[in-house]
């Protein structure tokens, strides 16, 4: 996988591992350099970062009481 330049396909395939900082240093650096040069891949990576931040933030919000009640009712019907 590693080489002088990573392709857009490689970046997209490895994007989640890159964002999770699960790649080796040199390969991660190659992807970071690619993202600096490639607007399409940068836009995709930026979207994924923002989406993750929104999901994290939503995970800390409390659901409205009515929604909680509807979910409990649904589970009681199927449980």
C-alpha positions in Angstrom: 0.0 0.0 0.0 2.7 2.4 0.9 4.6 4.2 -1.9 5.5 7.7 -3.1 1.9 8.7 -3.6 -1.4 7.2 -2.5 -4.3 7.2 -4.9 -7.8 8.6 -4.2 -9.1 5.1 -4.1 -6.6 4.2 -1.4 -7.4 7.3 0.6 -11.1 6.5 0.5 -10.5 2.8 1.5 -8.3 3.9 4.4 -10.2 7.0 5.4 -11.8 5.6 8.6 -8.6 4.1 9.8 -6.8 7.4 9.1 -9.4 9.4 11.0 -9.2 6.9 13.9 -5.4 7.2 13.8 -5.0 3.5 13.3 -2.5 3.7 10.4 1.3 3.6 10.6 3.1 6.9 10.8 4.5 7.0 7.2 1.3 5.8 5.6 -0.7 8.2 7.6 1.6 11.0 6.6 1.2 10.0 2.9 -2.6 10.2 3.3 -2.4 13.6 5.0 -0.2 14.9 2.2 -2.8 13.6 -0.4 -5.6 15.3 1.5 -3.6 18.6 1.3 -3.4 18.3 -2.5 -6.7 16.7 -3.4 -9.8 18.8 -2.9 -12.2 15.9 -3.6 -10.6 13.6 -0.9 -10.2 16.5 1.5 -13.9 17.3 1.1 -14.8 13.7 1.8 -12.6 13.5 4.9 -13.9 16.9 6.2 -17.5 15.6 5.8 -16.7 12.5 7.7 -15.0 14.5 10.5 -18.0 16.8 10.8 -20.4 13.9 10.8 -18.5 12.1 13.5 -18.5 15.3 15.6 -22.3 15.7 15.2 -22.9 12.0 16.1 -20.7 12.4 19.2 -22.6 15.6 20.2 -26.0 13.9 19.6 -24.9 11.0 21.8 -24.8 13.4 24.8 -28.2 15.0 24.2 -31.2 13.6 26.1 -34.1 12.4 24.0 -37.4 14.2 24.7 -39.7 12.4 27.2 -42.3 11.7 24.6 -39.8 10.0 22.3 -38.4 7.9 25.2 -42.0 6.8 26.0 -42.6 5.8 22.4 -39.4 3.8 22.3 -40.3 2.0 25.6 -43.8 1.2 24.2 -42.3 -0.2 21.0 -39.9 -2.4 22.9 -42.6 -3.7 25.2 -44.6 -4.8 22.2 -41.8 -6.7 20.7 -40.0 -7.8 23.9 
